[in-house]
Amino acid sequence: MQYINPILQGDYSDPDVIRVGEDFYMTSSSFTYLPGLPILHSRDLVHWEQIGYAADRLPFARYDRPAHKCGTWAPSIRWHRGLFYVYVCLPDEGLFAFTAEDPAGPWTCHYVKDVCGWIDPCPLFASDGTAWLVHGFAASRVGINNLLFVHRMRDDGLQVTDGGVMVYDGRVHGDVTVEGPKFYERGGRFWILCPAGGVKHGYQLALCSDRIQGPYERKVVLQQGSTEINGPHQGGWVDDGHGHDWFLHFQDVGVYGRIVHLQPVDWSGKWPVMGNAGEPVPGGDTGLAPGMASIPMSDRFETAPGIQWQWQANPRREWVEMLRPGLRLFAAPAPDLFSAGQFLSQLMQARDFDMDLRMTLSGKPGDMAGIGMMGYTYFYLALSEGHVLLRKGEAREGSRWEKTTVTETTEAAVPWPKESVLFRMQVRDGNVRFFYGADEQVLAPIGGDCAMSCGGWTGARPGIFAMNIRQVQGGWADIQSVCVRTPQGEEI
């Protein structure tokens, strides 16, 4: 299977991957977007489809509202004795494991340890039957960001049984922001693969030891070098069952998020050699039969919202109702779109596209419904009280202990006496433009180019919504369809 990097244009931050038989499974971070911890499946490591989520919701009241930069950070996925495991830390609430017999779900949530400041956990189910856990630390919570600890776990992996041992101190080698460790046993030795140096300009380390609790030797095994692939940041190693090894990692590309690359791995020597002599490759050949999987963006809501959609907080039944076909979004109270849990968004699967929303608003005073591009600076097009409004929002963080302040302003407004409208959000090279009209033949522009912005550890996110800014329960918007096409007219 010939491939070109990136293999996934979507913002699958902090990916991890395993193989079970001839099937590959991947998960990634979700932060405040729920359901969370997407589960992806592939047969060729290049074409992926989403089959479910490990976390339907998060069991804390704070996630009933948007909690940007919090939530699920850097998960790991494993298969052990007939069960799939996804481990993740919420940086303030602790360590969780999700288990399932079928990776498509249902998944069972286990609260493994109540602890603050642990991040990026990964288990090792060792060949001797013991279970272990490696993790890093969040400097924003505990003032540490370059240490790795290994803990003994109960053999089923659902309880931490000791205080842990520090197995790596990045300060000794000048490594800062050591995070995202992945734990492996290979060739009778123990390996931790982890990035250091930061998301945009870091590199991959391999740590190796004859003992689970160390000491570990260190080597840089993948870095940008002379290529244009900055980072390259954390990911996971997997063998394909046919004699070849691979490493999936992300590259931070700003407003488009953290996109996924595939690197060959040569384990013939003492240390793994990733990519081309330790530098990322532009593509290659997996040697596997090509698959047919893909990840859609369009949705006609025939029976349920597509699996690609995520809310900005724990889902609530009162936000949505299926019309079959169609989707009814109720205008729940929200002071602004950044604070609206009912913002229903997805990952961009292409750099350039047009997203068309067909909707009808049965509104009340204060209702707004439409389409937008979320980030710390965000823009949306809304139908509200007889007008089409282009609005801009700006969210400003004070500190972890201070509430984020959000301001919204109207950039443009035009009368629109009809209840139905077609909105288009056009994405081109990091900018978004908006259009409105009765149908595709009579679309009119509103405003100019709007620069997209990153969110809380995410790229920009396109989505749809209905809300009432007067802080009362409003009416509803009936969504007929969301259709996404490339500039060449191909539907995604």
C-alpha positions in Angstrom: 0.0 0.0 0.0 1.6 3.2 -1.2 1.1 6.2 1.1 1.9 9.9 1.4 2.3 11.6 4.7 0.3 12.8 6.5 -1.8 9.7 6.5 -4.6 11.5 8.4 -5.3 15.2 8.0 -7.6 15.2 11.1 -6.5 16.6 14.4 -5.8 13.2 16.1 -3.5 14.5 18.8 -1.3 12.1 20.7 -2.1 9.0 18.7 -1.4 5.5 20.0 -1.8 2.3 18.0 -2.0 -1.5 18.4 -2.5 -4.5 16.2 -4.8 -7.4 17.0 -4.5 -10.1 14.3 -4.8 -8.4 10.9 -6.5 -5.3 12.4 -5.0 -2.0 13.6 -6.7 0.2 16.2 -5.8 3.8 17.1 -7.0 6.3 19.8 -6.1 9.9 20.4 -6.8 12.9 22.8 -10.2 14.6 22.9 -9.8 17.2 25.7 -13.2 18.9 26.3 -14.9 17.3 23.3 -17.3 14.4 24.0 -17.9 11.6 23.5 -14.2 11.3 23.7 -11.2 9.0 23.0 -12.1 8.1 19.4 -11.4 4.5 18.4 -10.2 4.1 14.8 -9.7 1.0 12.8 -7.6 0.1 9.7 -6.4 -2.9 7.8 -3.4 -1.1 6.1 -2.2 1.6 8.5 -3.1 4.2 6.0 -6.9 4.2 5.5 -8.8 4.6 8.8 -12.4 4.6 9.8 -13.8 5.6 13.2 -15.8 2.8 14.9 -16.6 4.3 18.3 -15.5 6.2 21.4 -14.1 4.8 24.6 -15.6 7.6 26.8 -19.3 8.4 26.4 -18.9 11.1 29.0 -16.7 12.1 31.9 -17.9 11.5 35.4 -17.3 14.9 36.9 -19.7 17.9 37.0 -17.0 20.3 35.6 -17.4 18.5 32.2 -21.1 19.3 32.1 -19.8 22.6 30.7 -16.9 23.2 28.3 -13.6 22.7 30.0 -11.1 23.8 27.4 -7.6 22.4 27.8 -8.8 19.9 30.3 -10.4 16.5 29.8 -8.7 13.5 28.2 -5.0 14.0 27.5 -2.8 11.6 25.5 -4.3 8.1 25.9 -2.8 4.7 25.2 -4.5 1.6 23.8 -3.6 -2.0 24.5 -5.1 -5.5 24.1 -4.6 -8.1 26.8 -6.3 -11.4 27.4 -9.3 -10.7 25.3 -9.9 -7.2 26.4 -9.1 -3.8 24.8 -7.8 -1.2 27.3 -7.6 2.6 26.8 -5.7 4.4 29.6 -6.0 8.1 30.0 -5.3 10.8 32.7 -7.5 13.8 33.3 -4.9 16.2 34.6 -6.9 17.3 37.6 -9.0 14.2 38.3 -6.7 11.2 37.9 -6.1 8.0 36.1 -8.8 6.1 34.2 -8.9 2.8 32.3 -11.7 1.9 29.8 -12.2 -1.7 28.8 -14.2 -3.5 26.1 -14.4 -6.9 24.5 -15.3 -5.2 21.2 -13.4 -2.0 20.2 -16.6 -0.6 18.8 -18.0 -0.7 22.3 -19.6 -0.7 24.7 -16.7 0.4 27.0 -16.6 0.2 30.8 -15.1 3.1 32.7 -12.7 2.3 35.7 -11.5 5.0 38.0 -8.1 3.6 38.7 -6.5 6.4 40.8 -7.6 9.8 42.2 -4.5 11.9 41.6 -3.7 15.4 40.3 -0.9 16.1 37.8 -0.3 12.7 36.2 -0.5 12.7 32.4 0.0 10.4 29.4 -0.3 7.0 31.1 0.6 3.7 29.3 0.4 0.2 30.7 2.8 -2.7 30.1 1.4 -6.2 30.5 4.7 -8.0 30.8 5.4 -11.5 29.6 5.7 -12.8 33.2 2.1 -11.9 33.9 2.8 -8.7 35.8 1.3 -5.3 34.9 3.0 -1.9 35.1 2.3 1.8 34.3 4.5 4.6 33.0 3.4 8.2 33.1 4.6 11.8 33.0 3.6 14.9 34.9 1.9 18.2 34.0 4.0 21.2 35.0 0.8 23.3 35.1 -0.4 21.1 38.0 2.6 19.9 39.9 5.6 22.0 38.5 7.2 19.0 36.8 7.4 18.2 33.1 10.5 16.2 32.4 10.3 13.1 34.7 8.9 9.6 34.0 7.7 7.3 36.7 6.9 3.6 36.5 4.4 1.9 38.9 3.4 -1.6 39.7 -0.2 -2.4 39.0 -2.5 -5.2 39.9 -2.2 -7.9 37.3 -5.5 -6.9 35.7 -4.2 -3.3 35.3 -7.0 -1.7 37.2 -5.3 -0.7 40.4 -1.9 1.0 41.1 -0.2 -0.8 43.9 2.9 1.2 44.8 4.3 4.8 44.9 6.4 4.3 41.8 10.0 4.7 40.8 11.5 7.5 38.7 13.0 5.9 35.7 14.0 8.9 33.6 15.0 12.5 34.5 15.2 14.6 31.4 17.3 17.2 33.2 20.3 14.9 33.2 20.4 15.0 29.4 19.0 18.5 28.7 15.6 17.1 27.7 12.7 19.4 28.6 8.9 18.5 28.4 9.4 14.7 28.5 5.9 13.3 28.0 3.8 10.9 26.1 5.7 7.7 27.1 4.7 4.4 25.5 5.8 1.2 27.2 6.9 -2.0 25.4 8.7 -5.3 25.9 10.7 -6.5 22.9 13.5 -8.9 22.5 13.8 -9.6 26.2 14.3 -5.9 27.0 12.0 -3.0 28.1 11.4 0.1 26.0 9.9 3.5 26.6 9.3 5.6 23.5 8.6 9.2 24.3 9.0 12.7 22.9 11.0 15.6 24.4 11.7 19.2 23.5 8.1 20.4 23.0 5.3 19.9 20.5 6.5 22.2 17.7 10.3 21.6 17.8 10.8 18.4 19.7 12.1 14.9 18.9 11.5 11.2 19.7 13.5 9.4 22.3 14.0 5.6 22.8 14.8 4.5 26.4 16.0 0.9 26.9 16.6 -1.3 29.9 17.0 -4.9 31.0 14.8 -4.2 33.9 11.3 -2.7 34.0 12.3 -0.2 36.7 15.5 0.8 35.0 18.0 2.2 34.8 17.3 3.2 31.1 19.7 4.1 28.4 18.7 7.0 26.0 18.9 7.7 22.3 17.3 10.2 20.0 15.6 8.1 17.2 13.6 10.6 15.2 13.9 14.3 14.7 13.1 16.9 12.0 16.6 17.2 10.6 16.6 18.5 7.0 12.9 17.8 6.5 9.8 20.0 6.8 8.2 17.7 9.4 8.5 19.7 12.6 8.2 18.0 15.9 7.9 15.0 15.2 5.9 14.4 18.3 4.5 11.5 20.3 2.9 8.4 19.0 3.1 4.6 19.1 5.0 1.7 17.6 3.3 -1.3 16.0 4.5 -4.3 14.0 2.3 -5.3 11.1 2.5 -9.1 11.6 4.3 -9.5 8.3 7.9 -8.7 9.4 7.8 -4.9 9.3 7.5 -2.3 12.0 6.0 1.2 12.0 5.7 4.3 14.1 2.7 6.6 14.1 3.3 10.2 15.4 1.8 13.6 15.0 3.0 16.8 13.5 1.7 20.1 14.9 0.5 22.3 12.0 -1.1 25.1 13.9 -4.8 25.8 13.1 -5.1 22.5 11.4 -4.1 20.7 14.5 -1.9 17.7 15.1 -2.0 15.5 12.0 -0.7 11.9 11.8 2.4 10.6 10.0 3.6 7.0 9.4 7.3 6.1 9.7 9.0 2.8 9.0 11.1 1.4 11.8 14.2 -0.8 11.5 14.8 -2.9 14.6 17.8 -4.8 13.2 20.4 -3.1 15.4 20.6 -2.3 19.0 18.3 0.7 18.7 15.3 1.3 16.5 15.9 3.5 13.4 12.8 5.5 12.5 12.0 7.0 9.1 15.0 7.6 6.9 18.1 7.3 9.1 16.2 9.1 11.9 14.4 11.7 9.9 10.7 11.6 8.8 9.9 10.2 5.4 7.4 11.9 3.0 5.7 8.5 2.3 6.4 4.9 1.4 4.9 1.5 1.0 3.4 -0.5 3.8 3.4 -3.7 1.8 -0.2 -4.4 3.0 -3.2 -4.7 0.8 -5.0 -1.3 0.4 -8.1 -0.8 2.5 -11.2 1.2 1.7 -11.9 3.0 5.0 -12.4 6.7 5.3 -13.6 9.3 7.8 -16.6 11.4 6.5 -17.4 15.0 7.3 -20.8 15.3 5.6 -24.0 14.1 7.3 -27.6 13.9 6.3 -28.7 12.7 9.7 -30.8 9.8 8.4 -31.0 7.8 11.7 -28.5 9.5 14.1 -25.7 12.1 14.1 -22.7 10.6 12.4 -19.9 9.2 14.6 -17.6 12.2 13.6 -19.6 14.7 15.8 -18.6 15.6 19.3 -20.2 18.0 21.8 -18.1 20.6 23.6 -19.1 19.1 27.0 -20.9 16.1 28.4 -23.8 15.4 26.1 -27.3 16.2 27.3 -30.5 14.7 25.9 -32.3 18.1 25.9 -29.9 19.5 23.4 -30.9 17.3 20.4 -33.7 15.3 18.9 -33.6 13.1 15.8 -36.1 13.9 13.0 -35.2 10.9 10.8 -34.1 12.4 8.5 -32.8 15.6 10.0 -31.6 16.8 13.4 -33.3 19.2 15.8 -31.0 21.3 17.9 -32.6 23.0 20.8 -31.5 26.6 21.7 -30.2 25.9 25.2 -29.0 28.9 27.3 -25.4 30.0 26.7 -23.7 33.3 27.1 -21.5 32.7 24.1 -20.4 30.0 21.7 -17.2 29.2 23.5 -19.2 28.4 26.7 -21.9 26.5 24.8 -21.7 22.7 25.6 -24.2 22.2 22.7 -21.7 23.3 20.1 -21.6 20.2 17.9 -18.2 20.0 16.1 -15.9 17.6 14.3 -12.3 17.3 13.1 -11.3 18.7 9.7 -10.4 15.9 7.3 -9.0 18.2 4.6 -7.1 21.5 4.5 -9.6 23.2 2.1 -13.3 22.5 1.9 -16.8 24.1 1.8 -19.2 23.1 4.6 -22.8 23.8 3.7 -25.5 23.8 6.4 -29.2 23.7 5.5 -31.4 24.7 8.4 -34.7 26.1 9.5 -35.0 28.2 12.7 -38.1 28.2 14.9 -36.8 30.8 17.1 -37.5 32.8 20.2 -36.0 36.1 21.3 -32.3 35.6 21.9 -32.0 32.5 19.8 -29.1 32.0 17.4 -28.4 29.0 15.2 -25.8 28.4 12.5 -22.3 27.3 11.7 -18.9 28.3 13.1 -15.2 27.6 13.4 -14.1 27.3 17.0 -10.8 28.4 18.5 -9.6 30.9 21.0 -10.6 33.4 18.4 -13.6 32.1 16.6 -16.2 33.1 14.1 -19.7 32.0 13.4 -22.6 32.7 11.1 -26.0 32.7 12.7 -29.7 33.2 11.9 -31.2 35.3 14.7 -34.4 37.4 15.0 -34.8 38.1 11.3 -31.1 38.7 10.6 -28.1 36.8 9.4 -25.2 37.7 11.7 -21.5 37.2 11.3 -20.0 37.2 14.8 -16.5 37.1 16.2 -15.6 35.7 19.6 -12.3 36.0 21.6 -11.5 33.9 24.7 -8.7 35.1 26.9 -7.1 33.0 29.6 -5.9 34.5 32.8 -4.4 31.5 34.6 -5.5 28.0 35.6 -7.3 29.5 38.6 -9.0 32.4 36.8 -12.0 32.1 34.6 -11.5 32.6 30.9 -13.1 35.8 29.7 -15.0 35.7 26.5 -16.2 38.6 24.4 -18.3 38.5 21.2 -19.0 41.2 18.7 -21.1 41.4 15.6 -18.9 41.9 12.5 -21.8 42.1 9.9 -25.6 41.9 9.9 -28.1 41.7 7.0 -31.9 41.3 7.2 -33.2 37.8 6.5 -37.0 37.5 7.1 -37.2 33.8 6.2 -37.0 30.9 8.6 -34.9 28.7 6.3 -31.4 29.4 5.1 -28.3 27.8 3.5 -25.1 28.8 5.2 -21.7 28.1 3.7 -18.4 28.1 5.6 -15.5 28.1 3.1 -12.1 27.1 4.5 -9.0 28.0 2.5 -5.4 28.0 3.7 -6.1 28.8 7.4 -8.9 31.3 6.7 -12.6 31.0 6.7 -15.2 32.9 4.8 -19.0 32.8 5.2 -21.9 32.9 2.7 -25.7 32.8 3.0 -28.7 32.4 0.7 -31.7 30.4 -0.2 -29.8 27.8 -2.2 -26.4 27.2 -3.8 -27.2 29.4 -6.8 -27.8 32.6 -4.9 -25.2 32.6 -2.1 -23.9 36.0 -1.0 -20.7 36.7 0.9 -20.8 38.3 4.3 -17.7 39.8 5.8 -14.2 39.0 4.5 -11.5 36.5 5.3 -11.4 35.4 9.0 -8.2 33.9 10.3 -8.7 30.6 12.0 -7.3 30.0 15.5 -6.2 27.1 17.6 -8.2 26.0 20.6 -7.3 24.4 23.9 -4.5 22.0 22.7 -6.5 21.6 19.5 -6.7 23.0 16.0 -9.7 25.0 14.9 -12.9 23.0 14.8 -15.9 23.4 12.4 -19.4 22.8 13.9 -23.1 23.7 14.1 -25.2 25.0 17.0 -28.3 26.5 18.4 -28.2 28.6 21.6 -30.1 31.4 23.4 -27.9 34.2 24.6 -30.6 35.6 26.9 -29.9 32.7 29.2 -33.4 31.1 28.7 -34.5 28.0 27.0 -35.3 29.0 23.4 -36.7 27.4 20.3 -35.0 25.1 18.0 -33.2 24.7 14.7 -34.0 21.9 12.3 -30.9 20.8 10.4 -31.6 19.1 7.1 -28.0 18.3 6.2 -24.3 19.2 6.5 -22.6 18.7 3.2 -18.8 19.1 2.9 -17.0 19.2 -0.4 -13.5 19.8 -1.6 -12.8 22.8 -3.9 -13.0 20.3 -6.8 -16.5 19.4 -5.8 -15.8 15.9 -4.2 -17.9 15.2 -1.2 -16.1 14.3 2.0 
